[in-house]
Amino acid sequence: MPPKLRLGVTALVLAVAGAGVATTLGARSPAIVSVPPARIDVAGSRGLQTAVLAGGCFWGMEGVFEHVRGVRSVTSGYAGGDARTANYEAVSSERTRHAEAVRIVFDPTEISYGALLRIYFAVAHDPTQLNRQGPDVGPSYRSAIFPIGSEQARVARAYVAQLDASGRFGKPLTTRIESGRFFPAEPHHQDFMRRNPTHPYVRAHDLPKLAALKAEFPALWRE
């Protein structure tokens, strides 16, 4: 059973929206890797766009991107496997090929795809960890980008190469560029960090990411 599940998925449900942000101010921030902007980006266009990113437990990934200016919605889910096994119990067996992921709907007139990737690499997860993030181990916790269309794929590959060449992380990136469908996770996983800011897993591993986001990207932070 994954460590976060052993801590109690249903513990301490709070209904006050935004309570997790206030708690963040007292959390210890993880090491922030200051990464440069992507040299190339998806051309701006009208209308909402979608990005799918995987980087460990979807609770923290969702919580980070919910506080990014220009993001309209974030959904926790599973990417890279098939519909039949897109559920938490099956994915936790580490035999389904899914990755815990988030689907981000954003307004490209306010934030670009490249800027989302910059946050993803800088504060949302550690892209040098292979098939794990912190206490969570297994391929479902891998670092992976699931581009929507050829332009996103081009930008993602170029940015991974750019960051690897920069040596900013001190070791090679493990981030994979993959294809596959996204399937929303069960309702109790949605908006988990905001609803459960005092959950032990959230306090230890996720709230510090919000502090890092606010410190590193103040212009993109939103309550």
N, C-alpha and C positions, 0 to 999 in steps of 0.2 A: 504494500500500500504506500503511495507517495507520501512524503513527510507532511505536506500541507493538509492531507486528508486526516492523518493521525492527530493533528492539532484540533480538528473539529470544524467541519464545514458549516454547521448551523449555529456556531457560538456567537452570542452577543450581537444580534441583528439590531442596527440602529436605523431609524427612518429619517434622520435629519440630513438633508442634502448638504454636501459641502463640509460636513464635520471633519472629514479626513484631512482637509487642507489645513485647518487650524492645528490639528495634532502634528502635522508635518514639521512645524516650526521647531519643535523640540526633538525631532528625530536626528539621528546621526547620518549625515549624507555619505553615500558611497564615494569612492574615488571617481572623480569626473575626468574623462579623457576629452580634452578640448580638440575637437576634430574640425577641419576646415569645411566650408561649403562644397557641395559637389561642383565639379568644373563644368559639367553639362547637366541639363535638367529637361524635364518634359515641358514642351511649349505651353504657355498659358492658354486657357480656353474658357469659354463660358459654360456654365452648368456644373453640377457637382460631379466629382470623380471619386473613385474607390481605390484604396490600397489594402493589401493583405500582408501582414508581417507576423513572423513567429520568432519568439525570443524568450523561451521559458514560460513559466506560469502565466496564463492569460489574465489573471487578476491584476497583476502589476502592470502589464502592458496596456490593458484597458484603462486602468487608473491614470497612467501617464498621459495618454493621448486624449482622454476626456478633458484635460486641462490645457490643451493646446489651442491657441486662437486660430480660427478658421476651420476647425474640425466640427462637423455637424452631428456625427454619431459614431459610437464605437461599439462593436459587438464582439463578445468572446465566442470562440468556436474552435473548430478542428479543420485543418487544411492538409491536403496531400493524400488522403485515402478515399475510400468510397462511402456512400451513404449508409450502407448496412451496418457498419461498425463505428459510425460517427457518434459515439456516446462516451461518457466519462469512464464507465467501467471497462469498456473494451479498449479504449485508447490507453488507459493506465496499465494494460497488460504489456504494452510496448511491442505489440505484434501487428498493428493495423496500418502502419506507415503514416498515420496522421502526425501532425505537429499541433500543439496548442498554439493558437494564433488569434489575431484580432483583425476584424474588417473595419477599416476606417473610411468614413464618408467625409470628404472635405471639399471646401470651396477653393479652387485654384487661383481665384483672384485675391485670396487672403493668405494662403500658404501653398507652397509648391510641393510637388512630390519629392524633390530633392531635399527640401527642408525637413520633411517628415523623416526621410532616411537619416538626416544628420542627427535628429533627436533620437532616433532608434539606436544609432551606433554610440552616441555620446552618453546617454543617461538611461535608456530604457532597458538595456541588457548588456551583458559582456559577450561580444562577438568572438572572443578567443576561446571560449569554453566549448568543448566538443561534446555534443549530446548531453548537455546538462546546463543548469543555471543554479548556482549556489547549492542548496540542499536537494534539489530535484534532479534526479539522474535518469537518463534514458533518451532514446531518439525523439520522443514526443516533445522534449524540451530543447530541441536543436534550434540553432540560429538559422533562419531561412526566410527568404523573400519570395513571395508568390506574385509576380508582376501581372497586372491586367493590361495585356496588349504589348506590342513590340516596343513601343517607346519607353514604357516603364522598364521593360527588360533591359533595354540598351543603357538606360541611366543607372539601373541597379548594378549591372556588371561593371560599368565604368567606375562607379563609386567604390565598389569593393576593391577593384584594382588600384584606384587612387589611394585609398586608405592603407592598403597593404604596402604599397610602394613608399608611403610616407614614414612608416615605422612608428607611428604614434602609439600603437598598442604594445610594442615591445615583443610581439610574437605574431605569427600569421593569424589572419582571420579564418574562422571556420564557417562563415556564413555561406549558405548554398542558395543558388537561384533555381527555384523549382516551379513546376506547373502542377495544377490540381485545383479541384473545387473546394469551396469553403462551405462549412456546415455550422450553423449556430449551435452553441452549447446549450445545455439545460438552463431553464429560467433562473435557478438559484445561483448560477455562476455569473449572471449578468449584473453589471454595476456593483460587483462584490466589494471592492475596496471602499467605495463611497458609503455603502450601507453598513460596512463592518470595519470601521477604522480602528477598533480596539482588538480585533482578532489577532492572536499572537503571531501568526505567519505574516499578516499584513504589516503589523508594527515593526517586525524584525527585517523584512525583506522588501516591502513595497512602499511604505511611507517615505523612507529615505530617497527613493527615486523621485518623488514629488519635490522634495527639498532640492535635489540636484537639478531638476528641470527649472525650478524657479530661479536658482542661482546662476545657471549657465545660459538660460534663454529668457530673460525677464521680459523682452519685447513680445515674446510669443505666449507668455503665461496668461491664463485667464482663470478666474475663480470658477 
